[in-house]
């Protein structure tokens, strides 16, 4: 190994600059036999933890640092000398951002940086974008000397090095001589660096493409901006050749780099101390809360089985010192309850009886025989996952509560690395290679194999790179010490949010504890629904209001609805695949819902577990087990392994593993590269099977079966948590459909279906749909007074601003609910601009004032309130008046068109109803005809070639479907599932993508109550309305 250490390199986390991941940069440095590597990404430590992990694995010394952008937009590289220097680095980045109070460009003040350094940074003078060369080029040698003296005064002479960063091309001799002169003049060391943007020559092309993308010009137009020799990692021999005028610069880099090496371990953060009442410890307070919750849920005295489980769990929690963690989560849940916010724990927390007693999860781990070892084992080092689902509209309130309680420096959200998406990668690759935007857009619609090879290769490489950082969907990290000592914090684009510069994996590498506060639209819909029922005085049998967890269990009407796949809007089981599975699975009890939630997932589909389970469920395949010892673990899923917990139970039953061993086996099998650890566990597993006298051939089959489903097994605890929401939403739809649809509409966007589809489904369930009206509508949709109609809210009007709606509702309330009598009365009490009145008129929301849509549009400009501009009122007696013309009433087609434009839905009826007579004449069937069947028999049209038509609501191409595309067509009678095989899709692809309504011919397939049309021909269907589908989600 050489002595040279690279002191200045960039990874792909120097967004749009670096072309290689930190791991690739480390691998490149190791290949070149460098003695160390410093990755200095721009204005942050985004890739630092990933680089540290890769360097440790490669046994390569790693130097942390960053390249700051200064106020004059030059770039100043710094390298940390110690752990204190690293904390100062993250502190400087965080302080700069937090002081601004909002997201701002990274522009650091040099003097302020010097106050953070305190002798713990090495400052390099930078490349051609650095401050030293900027001064040199603009003002000459004397000014450059003065600048270096300023740096020495600010940071200390021992902490400054003049950076050569030569590229090795002709004409650099003068620059090299100037830099050497400056170093000698100021008695500073001259160090050689490569300022690498990529790891090797193979990455040069990609680095050039990224430069072209950053400059928004093609490669052939940016040759002057590209270095003559690329900035990539180089060996010591190459660096000596490039710096042959001053070979001591290479030696200096080696010596200084060696002095900079330290044990880079971030300060070990811990959770904030949980607040407990006087006289309690965290353990004793958790114990009291647990038993208090147990008595509330199980009764007093607590049944022995539940009591034993709680004692055992508390023993492990106390042993691990995790009581504070549970109390913090309990506090967040308590805040939600006290604020009327619906919250429910999901994931492995459902395996814990203590979490159930604390109100964190609704799943009774004792009743459902959940496996606590999946959640926590005595030898587990990290904290268990407790994820909270919070209603979408209120999650921001919960996040701000956490910020407020723990402080901005001790709480932050986790970042999410946003990689190039295929279309964006194709666009940037095409533009960089000189193709125009129209050509790139055309290629985006083609299969990969049809693209030019150079574009395909570059786009493929771009997709592997981070493009920028976003915010994790719910992860927050908390710390007892300032997070700014461990990680850098930025303001996010979203107001009020601060975020660490790391994703969840980097946070885990740094030892930060993440709590997931996730957003779930269905939680908000359920709250809306149950509050509506309470307001309507609808009570449960106990006399109290209906709530999420006092619904009657195992209600037959709920399972009838599910078996019929009448699940539009129902949580988790409303997709095409779920609706196709429900008639075959025929759920009859709550555990069937748990299975249904887990079954239609990419893992079980790829693992080929779906069809065997359904075949056994329907009695077409015998339930068998590889060995009788597998029966206790697999009996509930008919011998087909589906859940991660089953793998752990099998390990206990057949190999005698304890809880820790079985959890380690689950984790090892789930890793992409399990390594030697799995080999050791495998040996122990086979020893255990031998003790249980399992024959060797069966041993191999059991191991193979476990290995096969370990990669796709779904957490049973997660499925249980979601199954509760499936049951609750299905119960609401079965008993209170108007309340159900109103709640779903009030909490949009959410779910699988658009408001158009939801309202059409409500109409099919016999509900009368009432249009928005200024006299009777609220902001959101509400059920009618008889619970047999659905009153659309004013917010359903497209473009209607919340402030305008609030004015209307306030005027009604100010007058004690007095109705608006005329349009003049309305406009005099509610000052609205012309745009608002036109939206209300176009939606028919002024009809209760005796105003037609066309009349409302005509009169809106005359009656609108003056806006913030010069306004000259008419002189008395001189105001112009005009008689409203007699407008012709809207035709049916116009009504549909106007409704669709104003509301996104047709209140007259589904748009296909307009052309039903013509469709019938052509022999094109409505969706409901597909399901027509004789008593107890298959559908009459099964196996026959038919035609149907409808609006395209969804286009899907699951990666598990091997190129098959699924379409959903909806008409006024229902939804048709269409299957397009690869050949059919390729033939009709352009038509099927460009048209919003289609006529499809194909053979009707029927299997166990699930219907689908296997398409062989697709035609356009012309409708007078424009609609949008939800495609390829």
Secondary structure, DSSP 8 states (H G I E B T S, - for coil): --S--EEEE--TTSTTT--S-HHHHHHHHHHTT-S-EEE--BTS-TTHHHHHHHHHHHT--EEEEEEEEBTTS-EEEEEESSHHHHHHHHHHHHHHHHHHSS-----B-HHHHHHHHTT-EEEE--STTSHHHHHHHHH-HHHHHHHHHHHHHHH-GGGEEEE------TT-HHHHHHHHHHHHHTT-EEE----BSBSSGGGHHHHHHHHHHHHTS-GGG-GGGS-SS--B---HHHHHHHTGGGTHHHHHHHHHHHHH-----------------TT--HHHHHHHHHHHHHHHHH-SS--HHHHHHHHHHHHHHHHHT-HHHHHHHHHHHHHHHHTT--EEEEGGGGG-HHHHHTTS-S--TTTTT--GGGT--TT--S----EEEEEGGGHHHHHHHHHHHH-TTTEEEEEEEEE--HHHHHHHHHHHTT--HHHHHHHTTS-GGGS-HHHHHHHHHHTTSEEEEEEEEEEEEE-SS-GGGTS-EEE-SSTT-EEESS-HHHHHHTT-EEEEEEEEHHHHHHHHHHHHHHHTT-B-TTSSB--TT-S-TT-HHHHHHHHTT--TT-TTS-SHHHHHHHHHH---SHHHHHHHHHHSSHHHHHTT-HHHHHHHHTTSS----SSGGGHHHHGGGTT---BHHHHHHHHHHHH---HHHHHHHHHHHHSSS-HHHHHHHHHHHHHHHHHTT--HHHHHHHHHHHHHHHTT-B-HHHHHHHHHHHHHHHHHHHH-HHHHHHHHHHT-S-SSS-HHHHHHHHHHTT-EEE---TTT--SS-EE-TTSSEEE--GGGSTT--HHHHHHHHHHHHHTTT----SHHHHHHHS---HHHHHHHHHTTTTGGGT--HHHHHHHHHHHS---SS------TT--------------HHHHHHHHHHHHSS-SSS-GGGGGHHHHHHTT-B-HHHHT-B-TTS-BTTTTSEEEEEEEEEEEE--GGGTT-EEEEEEETTEEEEEEE-HHHHHHHHHHHHH-SEEEEEEEEEEETTEEEEEEEEEEE---SS----EE--
